[in-house]
Amino acid sequence: MTKPGLIITGATGFLGGRLIRYLCHQYQIFALGRRSPAQVGGLEGPDIHWFQVDIGHFDPLREVFYRIQELGGAEMILHLASYYDFTGEEHPEYVRTNVFGTRNILELAVPLRLRKLIFTSSVAACPFPTPGGAVTEDTPPTAPPPYSRSKRRGEEMLREYKDQVPSCILRLAAIFSNWCEYEPLHNFLETWFSGRWDSRILGGRGQWAIPYLHVRDLLSFYLTVVEKANQLEPLEVLQASADGCTTHLELFQEATCAYYGAPRTALYVPKFLARLGIIMREERGRLTGRMPFERRWMGEYIDLKLNIDASRTRRRLGWAPNPELDILKCMPVMIHNMRTNPTEWAIRYEMSKKGLRIPQESQRVS
């Protein structure tokens, strides 16, 4: 090979396909995904090798790694493959894919003598800080939800293999594009523009807040990490996030202003009543078979802020998010896309819910 090899797991997902396009000019890409590239409009090229494989199945995965070695091997792995949902309930895929799958990748990476395995975790693995505090790179990943626990186990396994597989940990904020493609935000917008009785209701004081990052910023983040992989400390944690967080109220005001021409007045519901309402809707959903997006675990986080301090990451990488891609600044573009091309908007949402990369024919705007 004339280019160094790079393995990308989760290659047919929302982020994986974008990273392949972004990195295939500098690297020989070995793309691993559960689905075939044809099923998701996969990219093609002389420097892209596709392998349809489930990382939770060790023997087929081992055959893929043998083939990669025959093709010249790889010096890095971007481990993106992961399962998640927003139900807050236990799911066997958290263990099978996120835990066992990660262990399979680590075990098979040992003979490759990698420069770095780059593990994709999440800031959601960390608990919400106390008021006035912030999540930093040193914050332990001890949040209670099942997805968070699976990411904590992944980070722990990297330590088990630290002498055989050099690695680093990337904790990502909530990722969005100009087509939204982030399920909670999509549901917020759908509710706020519905005209229903609950279209202006916010739980608590609307101060629930998490950090967001535009997918373009995330791509530049990954490229920077890949380029500086040799400079990173063993098991170094980096946060792919802007500082601070964006509140539910700020999103509501910016979105309704872009949609209606002026921000609407929010109606606040005390936390205990909001939690009760969520529980009642969930129970009704269990009876009718039509579960709502909002689940009772979400009520626990009303008015809490997942505030981020990523200053160390910025110093280490010389990277920072583009202020023009802040989610509040992107909201008018997002609403424009929703209103002018509802079909594209719906396609992208359904694909992102399934963890799929957007097909080629739908990639007109990013």
C-alpha positions as a Markdown table, in Angstrom:
| # | Residue | x | y | z |
|---|---|---|---|---|
| 1 | Met | 0.0 | 0.0 | 0.0 |
| 2 | Thr | 1.1 | 3.5 | -0.7 |
| 3 | Lys | -1.0 | 4.9 | 2.1 |
| 4 | Pro | -1.1 | 3.9 | 5.8 |
| 5 | Gly | -4.0 | 1.6 | 6.8 |
| 6 | Leu | -6.9 | 2.8 | 9.0 |
| 7 | Ile | -9.7 | 0.6 | 10.3 |
| 8 | Ile | -13.0 | 2.2 | 10.9 |
| 9 | Thr | -15.7 | 0.2 | 12.8 |
| 10 | Gly | -19.3 | 1.3 | 12.5 |
| 11 | Ala | -18.5 | 2.4 | 8.9 |
| 12 | Thr | -22.1 | 2.4 | 7.7 |
| 13 | Gly | -23.3 | 4.6 | 10.5 |
| 14 | Phe | -24.0 | 8.3 | 10.7 |
| 15 | Leu | -20.4 | 9.3 | 11.5 |
| 16 | Gly | -18.5 | 6.4 | 9.9 |
| 17 | Gly | -19.5 | 7.2 | 6.3 |
| 18 | Arg | -18.6 | 10.8 | 6.8 |
| 19 | Leu | -15.2 | 9.9 | 8.2 |
| 20 | Ile | -14.5 | 7.6 | 5.3 |
| 21 | Arg | -15.1 | 10.4 | 2.8 |
| 22 | Tyr | -13.0 | 12.7 | 5.0 |
| 23 | Leu | -10.0 | 10.4 | 5.5 |
| 24 | Cys | -9.8 | 8.2 | 2.3 |
| 25 | His | -7.5 | 10.7 | 0.6 |
| 26 | Gln | -4.8 | 10.2 | 3.3 |
| 27 | Tyr | -5.4 | 6.6 | 4.3 |
| 28 | Gln | -6.2 | 3.2 | 3.0 |
| 29 | Ile | -9.5 | 2.6 | 4.7 |
| 30 | Phe | -10.7 | -0.8 | 6.0 |
| 31 | Ala | -14.4 | -0.2 | 6.6 |
| 32 | Leu | -16.2 | -2.6 | 9.0 |
| 33 | Gly | -20.0 | -2.5 | 9.3 |
| 34 | Arg | -23.0 | -4.8 | 9.9 |
| 35 | Arg | -24.6 | -3.8 | 6.6 |
| 36 | Ser | -23.2 | -4.1 | 3.1 |
| 37 | Pro | -22.1 | -0.8 | 1.5 |
| 38 | Ala | -24.8 | -1.5 | -1.2 |
| 39 | Gln | -27.5 | -1.4 | 1.5 |
| 40 | Val | -26.6 | 2.1 | 2.5 |
| 41 | Gly | -25.2 | 3.6 | -0.7 |
| 42 | Gly | -21.6 | 2.8 | 0.3 |
| 43 | Leu | -18.7 | 4.8 | -0.9 |
| 44 | Glu | -16.4 | 3.1 | -3.4 |
| 45 | Gly | -12.8 | 3.7 | -4.4 |
| 46 | Pro | -9.4 | 2.0 | -4.7 |
| 47 | Asp | -8.4 | 3.0 | -1.2 |
| 48 | Ile | -11.7 | 1.8 | 0.5 |
| 49 | His | -12.1 | -1.9 | 1.4 |
| 50 | Trp | -15.5 | -2.9 | 2.8 |
| 51 | Phe | -16.1 | -5.8 | 5.2 |
| 52 | Gln | -19.6 | -6.7 | 6.2 |
| 53 | Val | -19.1 | -8.1 | 9.7 |
| 54 | Asp | -20.7 | -7.9 | 13.2 |
| 55 | Ile | -18.0 | -7.0 | 15.8 |
| 56 | Gly | -20.0 | -9.0 | 18.3 |
| 57 | His | -19.1 | -12.2 | 16.5 |
| 58 | Phe | -15.5 | -13.1 | 17.2 |
| 59 | Asp | -14.7 | -15.7 | 14.5 |
| 60 | Pro | -16.0 | -13.7 | 11.4 |
| 61 | Leu | -14.2 | -10.6 | 12.8 |
| 62 | Arg | -11.0 | -12.6 | 13.2 |
| 63 | Glu | -11.2 | -13.5 | 9.5 |
| 64 | Val | -11.6 | -9.9 | 8.6 |
| 65 | Phe | -8.5 | -8.9 | 10.6 |
| 66 | Tyr | -6.5 | -11.7 | 8.9 |
| 67 | Arg | -7.6 | -10.2 | 5.5 |
| 68 | Ile | -6.6 | -6.7 | 6.6 |
| 69 | Gln | -3.1 | -8.0 | 7.5 |
| 70 | Glu | -2.8 | -9.7 | 4.1 |
| 71 | Leu | -3.7 | -6.3 | 2.5 |
| 72 | Gly | -0.8 | -4.6 | 4.4 |
| 73 | Gly | -2.2 | -4.1 | 7.9 |
| 74 | Ala | -3.3 | -1.0 | 9.7 |
| 75 | Glu | -1.6 | 1.5 | 12.0 |
| 76 | Met | -4.8 | 2.9 | 13.6 |
| 77 | Ile | -8.3 | 1.9 | 14.5 |
| 78 | Leu | -11.2 | 4.3 | 14.8 |
| 79 | His | -13.6 | 2.3 | 16.9 |
| 80 | Leu | -17.0 | 3.9 | 16.3 |
| 81 | Ala | -19.3 | 0.9 | 16.4 |
| 82 | Ser | -21.8 | 1.1 | 19.2 |
| 83 | Tyr | -25.4 | 0.6 | 20.2 |
| 84 | Tyr | -27.6 | 3.2 | 21.9 |
| 85 | Asp | -31.2 | 4.2 | 22.2 |
| 86 | Phe | -33.2 | 6.7 | 24.3 |
| 87 | Thr | -35.5 | 4.3 | 26.1 |
| 88 | Gly | -33.3 | 4.2 | 29.2 |
| 89 | Glu | -34.0 | 0.5 | 29.4 |
| 90 | Glu | -31.5 | -2.4 | 29.4 |
| 91 | His | -30.9 | -3.9 | 26.0 |
| 92 | Pro | -28.7 | -6.9 | 25.2 |
| 93 | Glu | -26.9 | -5.0 | 22.5 |
| 94 | Tyr | -25.2 | -2.8 | 25.2 |
| 95 | Val | -23.3 | -5.9 | 26.3 |
| 96 | Arg | -23.1 | -7.8 | 23.1 |
| 97 | Thr | -21.9 | -4.9 | 20.9 |
| 98 | Asn | -20.5 | -2.2 | 23.2 |
| 99 | Val | -18.8 | -4.5 | 25.6 |
| 100 | Phe | -18.1 | -7.9 | 24.0 |
| 101 | Gly | -17.6 | -6.2 | 20.6 |
| 102 | Thr | -15.1 | -3.8 | 22.0 |
| 103 | Arg | -13.2 | -6.7 | 23.7 |
| 104 | Asn | -13.1 | -8.5 | 20.3 |
| 105 | Ile | -11.6 | -5.5 | 18.6 |
| 106 | Leu | -9.0 | -5.1 | 21.3 |
| 107 | Glu | -8.1 | -8.8 | 21.3 |
| 108 | Leu | -7.6 | -8.8 | 17.5 |
| 109 | Ala | -5.8 | -5.5 | 17.5 |
| 110 | Val | -2.9 | -6.9 | 19.5 |
| 111 | Pro | -1.0 | -8.5 | 16.5 |
| 112 | Leu | -1.4 | -5.3 | 14.4 |
| 113 | Arg | 1.0 | -3.3 | 16.6 |
| 114 | Leu | -1.0 | -0.2 | 16.3 |
| 115 | Arg | 0.1 | 3.4 | 16.7 |
| 116 | Lys | -3.2 | 4.1 | 18.3 |
| 117 | Leu | -6.7 | 2.7 | 18.9 |
| 118 | Ile | -9.1 | 5.7 | 19.1 |
| 119 | Phe | -12.1 | 4.7 | 21.2 |
| 120 | Thr | -15.4 | 6.7 | 20.8 |
| 121 | Ser | -17.0 | 7.3 | 24.1 |
| 122 | Ser | -19.5 | 10.0 | 25.2 |
| 123 | Val | -19.8 | 12.8 | 27.6 |
| 124 | Ala | -23.0 | 11.1 | 28.5 |
| 125 | Ala | -20.9 | 8.5 | 30.3 |
| 126 | Cys | -20.2 | 11.1 | 32.9 |
| 127 | Pro | -22.7 | 12.2 | 35.6 |
| 128 | Phe | -24.2 | 15.7 | 35.6 |
| 129 | Pro | -22.0 | 17.9 | 37.7 |
| 130 | Thr | -23.1 | 19.8 | 40.8 |
| 131 | Pro | -24.5 | 23.3 | 40.1 |
| 132 | Gly | -21.7 | 25.5 | 39.0 |
| 133 | Gly | -19.4 | 22.6 | 38.2 |
| 134 | Ala | -18.2 | 21.1 | 34.9 |
| 135 | Val | -17.3 | 17.8 | 33.3 |
| 136 | Thr | -13.7 | 17.7 | 32.4 |
| 137 | Glu | -11.3 | 15.1 | 30.9 |
| 138 | Asp | -10.7 | 13.9 | 34.5 |
| 139 | Thr | -14.4 | 13.2 | 35.3 |
| 140 | Pro | -14.9 | 9.5 | 35.9 |
| 141 | Pro | -17.5 | 7.9 | 33.6 |
| 142 | Thr | -19.9 | 6.9 | 36.3 |
| 143 | Ala | -23.3 | 7.9 | 34.9 |
| 144 | Pro | -26.0 | 5.3 | 35.7 |
| 145 | Pro | -27.9 | 4.8 | 32.3 |
| 146 | Pro | -27.2 | 1.5 | 30.5 |
| 147 | Tyr | -25.5 | 3.2 | 27.6 |
| 148 | Ser | -23.3 | 5.1 | 29.9 |
| 149 | Arg | -22.3 | 2.0 | 31.8 |
| 150 | Ser | -21.4 | 0.2 | 28.6 |
| 151 | Lys | -19.1 | 3.1 | 27.6 |
| 152 | Arg | -17.5 | 3.0 | 31.1 |
| 153 | Arg | -16.8 | -0.7 | 30.6 |
| 154 | Gly | -15.3 | 0.0 | 27.2 |
| 155 | Glu | -13.0 | 2.6 | 28.7 |
| 156 | Glu | -12.0 | 0.1 | 31.5 |
| 157 | Met | -11.1 | -2.5 | 28.9 |
| 158 | Leu | -8.7 | -0.1 | 27.2 |
| 159 | Arg | -6.8 | -0.1 | 30.5 |
| 160 | Glu | -6.7 | -3.9 | 30.6 |
| 161 | Tyr | -5.0 | -3.8 | 27.1 |
| 162 | Lys | -2.9 | -0.7 | 27.7 |
| 163 | Asp | 0.4 | -2.6 | 27.4 |
| 164 | Gln | -0.6 | -4.3 | 24.1 |
| 165 | Val | -2.8 | -1.7 | 22.4 |
| 166 | Pro | -2.0 | 2.0 | 22.8 |
| 167 | Ser | -5.3 | 3.9 | 22.9 |
| 168 | Cys | -7.0 | 7.2 | 23.6 |
| 169 | Ile | -10.6 | 8.0 | 24.5 |
| 170 | Leu | -12.8 | 10.5 | 22.8 |
| 171 | Arg | -15.9 | 11.6 | 24.7 |
| 172 | Leu | -18.4 | 13.2 | 22.2 |
| 173 | Ala | -21.1 | 15.8 | 22.8 |
| 174 | Ala | -24.5 | 15.4 | 21.2 |
| 175 | Ile | -23.8 | 15.4 | 17.4 |
| 176 | Phe | -26.1 | 17.2 | 15.0 |
| 177 | Ser | -26.1 | 18.5 | 11.4 |
| 178 | Asn | -27.9 | 21.1 | 9.5 |
| 179 | Trp | -30.6 | 18.4 | 8.9 |
| 180 | Cys | -30.8 | 17.9 | 12.7 |
| 181 | Glu | -30.3 | 14.0 | 12.7 |
| 182 | Tyr | -30.3 | 14.0 | 16.5 |
| 183 | Glu | -33.3 | 12.2 | 17.8 |
| 184 | Pro | -34.1 | 14.2 | 20.9 |
| 185 | Leu | -33.8 | 17.5 | 19.1 |
| 186 | His | -35.9 | 16.2 | 16.2 |
| 187 | Asn | -38.6 | 15.3 | 18.7 |
| 188 | Phe | -38.4 | 18.7 | 20.4 |
| 189 | Leu | -38.9 | 20.5 | 17.0 |
| 190 | Glu | -41.7 | 18.3 | 16.1 |
| 191 | Thr | -43.5 | 19.1 | 19.3 |
| 192 | Trp | -42.8 | 22.8 | 19.2 |
| 193 | Phe | -44.1 | 23.2 | 15.7 |
| 194 | Ser | -47.1 | 20.9 | 16.1 |
| 195 | Gly | -49.7 | 23.4 | 17.3 |
| 196 | Arg | -50.7 | 20.8 | 20.0 |
| 197 | Trp | -51.6 | 21.8 | 23.5 |
| 198 | Asp | -48.1 | 20.8 | 24.7 |
| 199 | Ser | -46.2 | 22.7 | 22.0 |
| 200 | Arg | -45.0 | 25.5 | 24.4 |
| 201 | Ile | -44.6 | 23.4 | 27.6 |
| 202 | Leu | -41.1 | 23.0 | 29.1 |
| 203 | Gly | -40.3 | 21.0 | 32.2 |
| 204 | Gly | -39.1 | 22.9 | 35.2 |
| 205 | Arg | -37.6 | 26.2 | 34.1 |
| 206 | Gly | -36.4 | 25.0 | 30.8 |
| 207 | Gln | -32.8 | 24.8 | 32.1 |
| 208 | Trp | -32.0 | 21.2 | 31.3 |
| 209 | Ala | -28.9 | 21.5 | 29.2 |
| 210 | Ile | -26.4 | 19.4 | 27.3 |
| 211 | Pro | -23.5 | 20.2 | 25.0 |
| 212 | Tyr | -23.9 | 20.0 | 21.2 |
| 213 | Leu | -21.3 | 19.7 | 18.4 |
| 214 | His | -21.8 | 20.1 | 14.7 |
| 215 | Val | -20.8 | 17.1 | 12.7 |
| 216 | Arg | -18.4 | 19.2 | 10.6 |
| 217 | Asp | -16.6 | 20.2 | 13.8 |
| 218 | Leu | -16.5 | 16.5 | 14.8 |
| 219 | Leu | -14.9 | 15.5 | 11.5 |
| 220 | Ser | -12.1 | 18.1 | 11.9 |
| 221 | Phe | -11.7 | 16.9 | 15.5 |
| 222 | Tyr | -11.1 | 13.3 | 14.4 |
| 223 | Leu | -8.7 | 14.4 | 11.7 |
| 224 | Thr | -6.7 | 16.4 | 14.3 |
| 225 | Val | -6.7 | 13.4 | 16.7 |
| 226 | Val | -5.5 | 11.1 | 13.9 |
| 227 | Glu | -2.7 | 13.5 | 12.9 |
| 228 | Lys | -1.5 | 14.0 | 16.5 |
| 229 | Ala | -2.0 | 10.4 | 17.6 |
| 230 | Asn | 1.7 | 9.9 | 18.4 |
| 231 | Gln | 1.7 | 12.9 | 20.7 |
| 232 | Leu | -1.2 | 11.7 | 22.9 |
| 233 | Glu | -0.5 | 10.1 | 26.3 |
| 234 | Pro | -1.6 | 6.5 | 26.9 |
| 235 | Leu | -5.3 | 6.3 | 27.6 |
| 236 | Glu | -5.6 | 10.1 | 27.3 |
| 237 | Val | -9.2 | 11.4 | 27.4 |
| 238 | Leu | -10.3 | 14.1 | 25.0 |
| 239 | Gln | -13.6 | 15.9 | 24.9 |
| 240 | Ala | -15.2 | 16.6 | 21.5 |
| 241 | Ser | -17.3 | 19.4 | 22.7 |
| 242 | Ala | -17.6 | 23.1 | 23.0 |
| 243 | Asp | -17.4 | 24.5 | 26.5 |
| 244 | Gly | -20.6 | 25.0 | 28.4 |
| 245 | Cys | -24.0 | 23.6 | 27.3 |
| 246 | Thr | -27.2 | 24.7 | 25.6 |
| 247 | Thr | -30.5 | 24.8 | 27.5 |
| 248 | His | -33.8 | 23.5 | 26.5 |
| 249 | Leu | -35.2 | 27.1 | 26.7 |
| 250 | Glu | -32.5 | 28.5 | 24.4 |
| 251 | Leu | -33.3 | 25.9 | 21.8 |
| 252 | Phe | -37.0 | 26.6 | 22.1 |
| 253 | Gln | -36.6 | 30.3 | 21.7 |
| 254 | Glu | -34.2 | 30.1 | 18.8 |
| 255 | Ala | -36.2 | 27.4 | 17.0 |
| 256 | Thr | -39.6 | 29.1 | 17.4 |
| 257 | Cys | -38.2 | 32.4 | 16.3 |
| 258 | Ala | -36.8 | 30.9 | 13.1 |
| 259 | Tyr | -40.1 | 29.1 | 12.5 |
| 260 | Tyr | -42.7 | 31.7 | 13.5 |
| 261 | Gly | -40.7 | 34.8 | 13.0 |
| 262 | Ala | -40.7 | 35.6 | 16.7 |
| 263 | Pro | -39.8 | 33.6 | 19.8 |
| 264 | Arg | -42.9 | 32.1 | 21.5 |
| 265 | Thr | -43.5 | 32.3 | 25.2 |
| 266 | Ala | -42.7 | 29.1 | 27.0 |
| 267 | Leu | -45.1 | 27.6 | 29.5 |
| 268 | Tyr | -43.3 | 26.1 | 32.5 |
| 269 | Val | -44.4 | 23.1 | 34.4 |
| 270 | Pro | -43.0 | 22.3 | 37.8 |
| 271 | Lys | -40.5 | 19.4 | 37.8 |
| 272 | Phe | -42.7 | 17.0 | 39.9 |
| 273 | Leu | -45.7 | 17.6 | 37.6 |
| 274 | Ala | -43.6 | 17.2 | 34.4 |
| 275 | Arg | -42.2 | 13.9 | 35.8 |
| 276 | Leu | -45.7 | 12.7 | 36.6 |
| 277 | Gly | -46.9 | 13.6 | 33.1 |
| 278 | Ile | -44.0 | 11.7 | 31.5 |
| 279 | Ile | -44.7 | 8.6 | 33.6 |
| 280 | Met | -48.4 | 8.8 | 32.7 |
| 281 | Arg | -47.7 | 9.1 | 29.0 |
| 282 | Glu | -45.2 | 6.2 | 29.2 |
| 283 | Glu | -47.8 | 4.0 | 30.9 |
| 284 | Arg | -50.4 | 4.9 | 28.4 |
| 285 | Gly | -47.9 | 4.0 | 25.7 |
| 286 | Arg | -47.4 | 0.5 | 27.2 |
| 287 | Leu | -51.1 | -0.1 | 27.1 |
| 288 | Thr | -51.6 | 1.2 | 23.5 |
| 289 | Gly | -48.4 | -0.2 | 22.1 |
| 290 | Arg | -47.4 | 3.4 | 21.0 |
| 291 | Met | -44.6 | 4.4 | 23.2 |
| 292 | Pro | -43.7 | 8.2 | 23.4 |
| 293 | Phe | -40.2 | 9.4 | 22.9 |
| 294 | Glu | -40.2 | 10.9 | 26.5 |
| 295 | Arg | -39.4 | 8.3 | 29.1 |
| 296 | Arg | -39.5 | 8.5 | 32.9 |
| 297 | Trp | -35.6 | 8.5 | 33.2 |
| 298 | Met | -35.6 | 11.8 | 31.3 |
| 299 | Gly | -37.6 | 13.4 | 34.1 |
| 300 | Glu | -34.8 | 12.9 | 36.5 |
| 301 | Tyr | -32.7 | 15.4 | 34.5 |
| 302 | Ile | -35.1 | 18.3 | 34.3 |
| 303 | Asp | -33.2 | 21.5 | 35.0 |
| 304 | Leu | -29.8 | 19.8 | 35.3 |
| 305 | Lys | -26.9 | 20.9 | 33.2 |
| 306 | Leu | -24.2 | 18.8 | 31.7 |
| 307 | Asn | -21.8 | 21.6 | 31.6 |
| 308 | Ile | -18.5 | 20.9 | 29.9 |
| 309 | Asp | -15.0 | 22.3 | 30.3 |
| 310 | Ala | -12.9 | 21.1 | 27.3 |
| 311 | Ser | -10.1 | 23.6 | 27.7 |
| 312 | Arg | -7.5 | 20.9 | 28.2 |
| 313 | Thr | -8.5 | 19.2 | 25.0 |
| 314 | Arg | -8.2 | 22.5 | 23.1 |
| 315 | Arg | -4.7 | 23.1 | 24.5 |
| 316 | Arg | -3.6 | 19.5 | 23.7 |
| 317 | Leu | -4.9 | 19.5 | 20.1 |
| 318 | Gly | -4.8 | 23.1 | 19.0 |
| 319 | Trp | -8.4 | 22.5 | 18.0 |
| 320 | Ala | -11.6 | 24.4 | 18.7 |
| 321 | Pro | -15.2 | 24.3 | 17.4 |
| 322 | Asn | -16.1 | 26.8 | 14.8 |
| 323 | Pro | -18.3 | 29.4 | 16.5 |
| 324 | Glu | -20.4 | 29.7 | 13.3 |
| 325 | Leu | -21.4 | 26.1 | 13.7 |
| 326 | Asp | -22.9 | 26.6 | 17.2 |
| 327 | Ile | -26.3 | 24.9 | 17.4 |
| 328 | Leu | -28.1 | 28.2 | 18.1 |
| 329 | Lys | -26.5 | 29.8 | 15.0 |
| 330 | Cys | -27.3 | 26.8 | 12.9 |
| 331 | Met | -31.0 | 26.6 | 14.0 |
| 332 | Pro | -32.3 | 29.0 | 11.2 |
| 333 | Val | -30.6 | 26.8 | 8.6 |
| 334 | Met | -32.0 | 23.7 | 10.2 |
| 335 | Ile | -35.5 | 25.1 | 10.1 |
| 336 | His | -35.1 | 26.2 | 6.5 |
| 337 | Asn | -34.1 | 22.7 | 5.5 |
| 338 | Met | -37.0 | 21.2 | 7.4 |
| 339 | Arg | -39.6 | 23.5 | 5.7 |
| 340 | Thr | -38.2 | 23.5 | 2.2 |
| 341 | Asn | -37.4 | 19.8 | 1.9 |
| 342 | Pro | -39.5 | 17.8 | 4.3 |
| 343 | Thr | -38.9 | 14.6 | 2.4 |
| 344 | Glu | -35.1 | 14.9 | 2.8 |
| 345 | Trp | -35.6 | 15.9 | 6.4 |
| 346 | Ala | -37.7 | 12.7 | 7.1 |
| 347 | Ile | -35.3 | 10.4 | 5.3 |
| 348 | Arg | -32.4 | 11.6 | 7.2 |
| 349 | Tyr | -34.2 | 11.3 | 10.5 |
| 350 | Glu | -35.3 | 7.7 | 9.9 |
| 351 | Met | -31.8 | 6.7 | 8.7 |
| 352 | Ser | -30.2 | 8.3 | 11.7 |
| 353 | Lys | -32.6 | 6.5 | 14.1 |
| 354 | Lys | -31.5 | 3.2 | 12.6 |
| 355 | Gly | -27.8 | 4.2 | 12.9 |
| 356 | Leu | -27.4 | 4.3 | 9.1 |
| 357 | Arg | -25.3 | 6.5 | 6.8 |
| 358 | Ile | -27.3 | 8.7 | 4.5 |
| 359 | Pro | -27.5 | 7.2 | 1.0 |
| 360 | Gln | -25.5 | 8.9 | -1.7 |
| 361 | Glu | -28.6 | 10.3 | -3.5 |
| 362 | Ser | -29.6 | 12.1 | -0.3 |
| 363 | Gln | -26.2 | 13.8 | 0.3 |
| 364 | Arg | -27.0 | 17.1 | -1.4 |
| 365 | Val | -26.5 | 19.3 | 1.7 |
| 366 | Ser | -24.6 | 18.6 | 4.9 |
